[in-house]
């Protein structure tokens, strides 16, 4: 699985002009299941993100996790994280999981983040979503569950 994690002071997701999820301080997690991914990759990535120490401590150093600060996570599916731009000008997405596997793993991943003790808001898989955020820092981190990443 691939994730783009952003430390935010707030974030929201809207579908058809209706806000369906929002958080205050926490993490916006854009997530993509790749071909061959299983629940094991989702487990690994959820645990890593929950423990990721990217929030400032009393001395201003990135030393606290989202759980430490009692923050939340907004989790949004984004298959375009699988983009292959190595040929031509139009990205290919053949390495993304099938829609069925992608949705199953997206929901499973969100549940695993919740099981880590982090309140979760979500987007809607497959929907045309509008995501708004205030990236704090800015802090943006690319994560991949693949062993060679």
MOHU-V711184 format. One record per residue. N is the residue number from 0. SS is DSSP state (a for helix, b for strand, c for the rest). PSI is psi in whole degrees, 0 to 359 (999 if undefined). D_CENTER is the distance of its C-alpha to the mean C-alpha in Angstrom with 2 decimals. Layout:
# MOHU-V711184
n->[N,N]
ss->[SS,SS]
psi->[PSI,PSI]
d_center->[D_CENTER,D_CENTER]
This chain:
# MOHU-V711184
n->[0,1,2,3,4,5,6,7,8,9,10,11,12,13,14,15,16,17,18,19,20,21,22,23,24,25,26,27,28,29,30,31,32,33,34,35,36,37,38,39,40,41,42,43,44,45,46,47,48,49,50,51,52,53,54,55,56,57,58,59,60,61,62,63,64,65,66,67,68,69,70,71,72,73,74,75,76,77,78,79,80,81,82,83,84,85,86,87,88,89,90,91,92,93,94,95,96,97,98,99,100,101,102,103,104,105,106,107,108,109,110,111,112,113,114,115,116,117,118,119,120,121,122,123,124,125,126,127,128,129,130,131,132,133,134,135,136,137,138,139,140,141,142,143,144,145,146,147,148]
ss->[c,b,b,b,b,b,b,b,b,b,b,b,b,b,b,c,c,b,b,b,b,b,b,c,c,b,b,b,b,b,b,b,c,b,c,c,c,c,a,a,a,a,a,a,a,a,a,a,a,a,a,c,c,c,b,b,c,c,c,c,c,b,b,b,c,c,c,c,c,c,c,b,b,b,b,b,b,c,a,a,a,a,c,b,c,c,c,c,c,c,c,b,c,c,c,b,c,c,a,a,a,a,a,a,a,a,a,a,a,a,a,a,a,a,a,c,c,c,b,b,b,b,c,c,c,c,c,c,b,b,b,b,b,b,b,b,b,b,b,b,b,b,b,b,c,c,c,c,c]
psi->[152,145,145,116,128,131,124,153,339,156,153,161,136,140,128,48,13,126,125,349,144,155,163,227,132,218,133,121,110,125,142,127,136,161,135,352,149,182,331,319,321,318,312,314,320,316,319,314,320,330,357,119,88,9,148,140,188,336,6,10,146,101,0,148,170,326,318,322,3,42,185,173,134,117,122,127,138,91,341,350,345,6,132,114,20,341,127,196,356,121,148,150,25,345,354,152,159,157,321,312,321,314,317,314,328,309,319,315,313,319,321,324,318,318,341,357,20,125,136,134,154,159,195,118,131,355,159,104,150,122,126,143,157,106,121,114,292,144,118,127,131,131,147,134,350,139,334,3,999]
d_center->[9.93,8.14,4.96,5.61,5.49,8.14,10.75,12.10,15.37,14.35,12.11,12.95,12.69,16.06,17.60,21.31,21.88,20.72,17.95,16.10,13.61,13.65,13.25,15.33,14.66,11.39,7.79,5.84,2.05,3.29,4.20,7.98,10.72,13.66,17.33,18.59,15.43,16.35,15.38,16.26,13.38,10.93,13.10,13.14,9.49,9.06,12.28,11.59,8.62,10.96,13.77,12.50,15.37,14.51,16.30,20.00,22.75,26.24,27.25,24.44,22.82,19.15,19.94,18.07,14.86,13.01,15.28,18.27,17.99,17.41,14.37,11.77,8.09,7.28,4.93,5.98,7.29,8.45,11.22,12.49,10.45,13.31,15.90,19.12,21.13,23.88,26.46,27.57,25.81,23.91,20.67,20.74,18.04,20.14,17.86,15.17,15.78,18.14,17.03,18.34,16.55,13.25,13.56,14.87,12.17,9.37,11.65,12.49,9.11,8.83,12.46,12.11,9.98,12.80,15.32,14.39,15.84,13.01,13.47,10.76,10.98,9.71,10.43,12.97,12.57,14.89,15.83,16.56,14.27,14.88,12.20,13.94,13.08,15.14,13.62,15.60,17.42,15.88,13.48,10.88,10.09,9.60,9.16,10.82,12.34,15.45,18.46,19.67,16.57]
